[in-house]
Amino acid sequence: DIQMTQSPSTLSASVGDRVTITCRASQSISSWLAWYQQKPGKAPKLLIYKASSLESGVPSRFSGSGSGTEFTLTISSLQPDDFATYYCQQYNSYSRLTFGGGTKVEIK
Amino acid sequence: QVQLQESGPGLVKPSETLSLTCTVSGGSISSYYWSWIRQPPGKGLEWIGYIYYSGSTNYNPSLKSRVTISVDTSKNQFSLKLSSVTAADTAVYYCARNRLRYFDWLSIPDAFDIWGQGTMVTVSS
């Protein structure tokens, strides 16, 4: 199984901050990685796919990078609507799709 | 636009079978993979399994012995059955669509691009 490890688990930031979340895979997953945003009581929403491709309708302040085993999600200027939990997910091993443990972005 | 809606009992007794259905509206169930994902209260996301519209399936090994996912293309629905449930199966259950990507001639699941709103299932006597 491919394990996905996110860091940090919790992040405190202010509106306007640049925020970076890291996701590490236990083995290479090429660029087959997605990022999701989840708000309380809501379903996750796809933000980024194939490590760096922005899903249609997602603000350009969100960006993704990385390949192999190390990936990052960056929010260039944190907005009030961005306080949420973020998950990475690998789909290189399509026989077992796995998520990271999540990163909660809180108001500082 | 395509929308997904989960339905089924919100309370299941221990040792019984959890049964949920996801109805796809605004588009066809054909030509995609369709997944079930769950999230225990206060915890992260766990993929349960997926089904291709043709009926081929793949399950999380940790749940494989208890999971069955089926599809009814005539009703534009797919379903989840999870047997011998315990309190550890208490969670919000989501259905989701996997986009397709292609590896040579083979179509394989990509990211989850559309999700249902989720349904809470509690296992309790």
Chai-1 contact restraints between the chains, C-beta under 6 A:
chainA,res_idxA,chainB,res_idxB,connection_type,confidence,min_distance_angstrom,max_distance_angstrom,comment,restraint_id
A,A34,B,A111,contact,1.0,0.0,6.0,A-B,restraint_1
A,A43,B,Y94,contact,1.0,0.0,6.0,A-B,restraint_2
A,A43,B,W115,contact,1.0,0.0,6.0,A-B,restraint_3
A,A43,B,Q117,contact,1.0,0.0,6.0,A-B,restraint_4
A,A43,B,G118,contact,1.0,0.0,6.0,A-B,restraint_5
A,L46,B,A111,contact,1.0,0.0,6.0,A-B,restraint_6
A,L46,B,D113,contact,1.0,0.0,6.0,A-B,restraint_7
A,Y49,B,A111,contact,1.0,0.0,6.0,A-B,restraint_8
A,Y87,B,L45,contact,1.0,0.0,6.0,A-B,restraint_9
A,Y94,B,I108,contact,1.0,0.0,6.0,A-B,restraint_10
A,Y94,B,P109,contact,1.0,0.0,6.0,A-B,restraint_11
A,S95,B,N58,contact,1.0,0.0,6.0,A-B,restraint_12
A,L97,B,W47,contact,1.0,0.0,6.0,A-B,restraint_13
A,F99,B,L45,contact,1.0,0.0,6.0,A-B,restraint_14
A,G101,B,G44,contact,1.0,0.0,6.0,A-B,restraint_15
A,G102,B,G44,contact,1.0,0.0,6.0,A-B,restraint_16
